[in-house]
Structures are given as C-alpha cells and as structure tokens.
Amino acid sequence: MSGGLRPTTYRIRLVAVDMDGTFLDAAGEYDRDRFAALHAGLRRSGVRFVVASGNQYAALRRHFADHPDVLYIAENGALTGTTARILRTCPFPPADAARAVAITARLPSVSTLVCTAGAAYALRSGGPGRDERLRRYYARIRLVDTFEEVREPVLKLALSCPRDATEAIRTQLSEALPPGCTATSSGHGSIDIVPTGSNKGTALAWLGNRLGIRRDHMVAFGDGGNDLEMLAYAGTGIAMANAPASVRATSDRVTGSNDEAGVLTWLEHHRHLWDAPGSPGPRFAPPPTRQERS
C-alpha cells in the first residue's frame, strides 16, 4: 500500500464501486438514505458515480432506481451503460464462445450461464432452487434446452462452483480456454469467463475517456480478483477490509468491510477530496508510479 495524505490540487471526479462484497452488505443491501445524502453531494460537486460489477446490467439498475445518473460497468467490463441505454459491449468472437461453453460443460460440479446484453441464458435442466438463487443477480433469465439456442452476441459465461474449489477450477480453465477467453473470479464459488482484454479496468478507461476524466482523478473500491484491473487503473485503488490479503496488498489503501459500509464511510470521511471543486484544503494524490502508468 502507498503512504498517507499529502497536500496537492488533486480532486476526485469519479467514484467506481464493485457491488457484492464491496458496496453491498452480506444481505445484498446498502443504506439507501445514507447513500442518497452522499450521492446528492457528489452530484453537486460534479462527481460521477460508477457501479462496476460482474452482475447483469438490468439487475444492477434495480439497486439504483432512484438515481438515474449512475453509470454502469456490467458483466465484468463487457458492457458499459447509463440508466437509459447501453453505450458499449465487448462480445466474444462466436467461435471462442462456443469453445468456452464446450469446455465448461465437461467440468463436474460446475453450472454455467451464458450472458448477453439482453438476458442470462440457463439450461432447463438446472437443479432445484437454482432459479430463485439466480434472481438475486439476474433480472432477465431465459431457459433453453441447449446453449446453441442463444443467438445474441455472448458477453460472458458465468460459472458457479464449490467455494473451496474456485481457484483450482479457475486455474484449470485458464489452461484450457482459447486465447480469446479469460477466466476471472471474485471468489465465493463464482467464476466469469470474459473476452480477453475485457475487464473492469479497461471499461473504466473507456468510460473515463468518454467523460473526459483522467485516471488520477478516479477512486475505485473492490474486494475480489475481478477488481484488480480496476483498482490498478484508478488513480487510487481502495480494498475492503474483507478482501483477500492479495487484493489488500496491491491496493493503495484499505477501508472498512462491506458490512461496515466501508465505501460510504470512506467517502464521508474524505469529503474534502471531492466536495466543492476548487476549494482550499488538503488533498491527496495517487502514488507517482500510478500517475506514470499508461
């Protein structure tokens, strides 16, 4: 981790947050009144709030129905959008998607969803209780007999597996998948296969370029392996206290856990870094090595 605060003219202009294990507590909720008050201040100061998650675009929007200016990086970077419309997608080449589906079908104790911009496709042969579990993360689910029925461009494969086997399966996939596919994981028995080069970091870079916001004016919060590129890209990457040691070690700072509302607390305690553009007072800058990265 980097050092402490130091005076500078740096100001936060964009806040990016992961959802599960970061912004949401263990029950999948957040303090809506507290966020509404904080978000009002961010808006007054011209700070953009970005949700960056492996979850489905439609499902993410349900969490922020009262905040239409929130921006979204969904499907682990394969889709970027506003509340009203999709701005960008990064689908697999069809041959890579088909190959990845075939590889995952051979893995025992692994269930697969094929995710597109329009829906998440699941096999009808799923086990009991599966559909109810899926609805927490997917607002649009379609059942098919085989994944060959999916005609839309594929953005991501979402895999569920035993928690204690997550990293071993991810490693196995990394060795078997074609070069155009990358396996990433947030832990917790969840693995995503995304197009190589598609991640939260590259999506944040694209969004920042569109908004005219440099990376050194961004702060990002995360807790999992699929947050690493985003934490590295943002001028300041902040890990949650509940993040694995490997994520905390590569971040600039650590805040409280997701169950302690660590994101909201950090933003409240560091209001001087984003409130009232141009106002005097202490500021901090990202580590020089981050500013120098291309």
N, C-alpha and C positions, 0 to 999 in steps of 0.2 A: 504494500500500500504506500501511497505517497505521503508527503508531510502535511503540515497543518495549513491554516489560513494565512494569507499574506495580502497586503494592500495591492490593488490593481483596478483598472477600469472595467474588468470583466463583468458581464451581466448575463444571467441565464435568459435565453429566449425560447427554449423548447425543453419540455419535460417528457421523457418517454418511460413508460412503466410496463413491465410484464404483469400478468394477471395472477394466475394460480401460484401460490407460494410467495407472492410479492405484494400486489395491491389488495388481493382478496385474502380474507382470513380462512381458517380451516373449514368454516361452514360455507365458503364461497360467497361471502358478503363483504361489504365495506360500509363505513359510517357515512351515509349519504348526506346528512345535514352538515357534518364537518367538511366533507369534500365540497359541497355546494358553496359554502362560505369561502373556502380556499380557492376554488375554481373561479369564483367571481373576481377575486383579487388578481389571479393570473390573467384573466381576460382584460381587466382594466390596464394591466401593465403590458399587454400585447404578447403574452407568453402562450405558445401553443402547447396543448396537452395531447400527447400521443399514446394510445394504447397499443402495445406491441406484444402479440401473443401467438402461440401455436394454434389457438382456437379459431373457430369459424367466424367469418365476418358478421353474418347475421346474428350469431349468438353473442358476440361482443357488443353489438349495438344495443342489445336488450339491457345491458348493465348501465348504459348512459343515455337512456331515452330522454332525459330532461336536459341534456347538454349537447345540442346539435352541432356545436363547433368542434367537438372532439374528433381527432383524426385516428385512423386505424391502420395498423400493420398486422395482418392476419395470416393464418396458415404458415407461421414461422417465416414470414417475409415474402411469401409467394403472391400475396395480394395486398394492395395498399388502396385505401379509400377514405372518403368522407362519410358522414352520416347519410348523405343523399345519393352518392354514386361511387362506383369503382373507378379508381384512377389508373391502376396498373396491375397486370397479372404477369406471372412468370411460370408458364406451364412446362411440363416435361415434353420433350420430343415423344411422340406416341410409342415408338419402339422401346424407349427407356422405361416408360410407364408400364408397358406390357411385361417387360423383363422383370421389373421390380415386383409386380404382382405375382408372377410365377415363382419368384424366389421366396417371397413371404408365405406363399401357400404351402410350402414344404416344411415350414418351421412348426414344430409341435408347441402347443400351449400359447400360440400367438393368434390373435384375431386382427383382421385388417379392415380399415375403412378406406375407400377411395374418395378423395375430396376434390371438388371442383368449385368454381365460383358460385354455382347455383345450389349445390347440395352436397351432403356427405352420403355416399352410397355404401350400404351394408348388405351382406348376404342374408337371405331369408332364413338360412339355417343356423342363425345365431342362437346362443344359449338362453335359458330363461332369465328374465330380469335385465337382459342386455339393453333393450330399447329404452327402458326407464333411466338407466345409467347414462346413456348417450345424450339424453335430452338436456342434461346439465351443460354440456359443451356444444351441442349442435341444435340449432333452431330449425334446420331443414334436413330431414333424413329421408332417404328413399331406399326401399328394399328391392333387391334384384336377385335373380337366381344365379347369375354368374356376372363377374365384373366386365365381361365382354359386352354387356348391355349398356355400359357407360359410353355415351357418345360425346360428352363435353371434354374440353381440354382438362387434363388432370394436373392439379397444383401440388398435391401432397398425398402420401399414404400415411395414415395414422394407425399405429400398431399398439395393441395392448398386450402386455406380457406379465409374467410373475415379477413382482418387485425385485426380489433378490437376484433375478437373472437378467435385469435390464442391461447392464453394461456388457455382460458377456454376449448377449444377443446383438447389441449394437455393434460390437467388435466383429462378430460373425458376419453381420450384414455388410459392414464396411469392406470386408474382404471379398464378398460375393457379388456385390452390386456393380453394374457398369459404371464407367467413369462419369457419366452424366447424372448420377444419383448419389446423394449424400445422406447418411443416417445420423440423426442428431437426437438428443434426449434431454428432457428436463428432469429425468429421474422418475420416481413414483410409478414404475411399471408402464411408462409411456415412451414410445419411440416414434419419431417422424422421419419419413424419407422424403426429401425435397430435392428439386433440381440443384445440381452443383452450382455454387455461387449465389444461390438464393437463401438468404438468412435475414435476421432482423437488422444486422449491421448494414448490409448492402441496401436494404429497403429504407433504413433511416438516412443513409447517404443520399439516395434518390429523392426522398421527401425533403431533406434539408436543401438540396439544390433547387428544387421546385419552389420552396418557400423563401429562398434567399437567406438561409440561416446557416452560418458556419458551424462546424462540429465543435469548436471550442466554446460555443455558446449553448451547448446541449448538456443536459444531465440525464442519465439513464439509470434505472433501478432494475435489478434482476436477482434471481436466486438459482438458476439452473444452467446446465451445459448449453442449452439452446439460447442463452442470453449472452454468451461470452463475446460474440462478434459485436453485438450492440454495446456492451459495456466497454469494449476496446475502442469502438469508433467514437462514441460520445466523448466530448472533452473531459467530462467527469463521470466515471462509472461507479455506481454505489451498489454494493451487495447487501442483501438482507442478512440479519444475524442467523437466520435459519438456513442459509445457503451452505452447501458443502465447503469444506476448507479450501478446495481447489478454486472455487469461484471467489471466495473472500480474498484469497491470496493474490489474485490477478486484478482485483478491483482497486480503485483509488481510496475508497472509504467504505465503512460498514455502518449501516443504520440498524434500528430495532427490527424485530422479527415481523412477519406478516400479521401475526396475531396481536402484535402491539401497535399495529398501524404505523409501521416504521416509515413508510413513504410520506404519509401526511405529516407525521411528527417532524421529519427532516425538513420538509418544505416550510412548515410553520416556524421552526427554529432558525431557518436560514432565509427568512423573508427578505432580508436586506440584500440578498443576491439577485432577486428578481423583481422586487416591487419598486414602483416609482422610477421609471427609466431616467438615467442621468443624475439621480440624487446622490449626494455625497455619502461617504461612509465606507467601511471596509468591504472589500470584495476579495474573492479568491480566483485564481486561475488554475486550469488543469496543469498537470506536470509538463514541463517543457518537452519531454520526449513524446507526449501525446500530441502536442501542438505541431510538432515537426513531422508527424507521420502523414503520409499521403493517403 
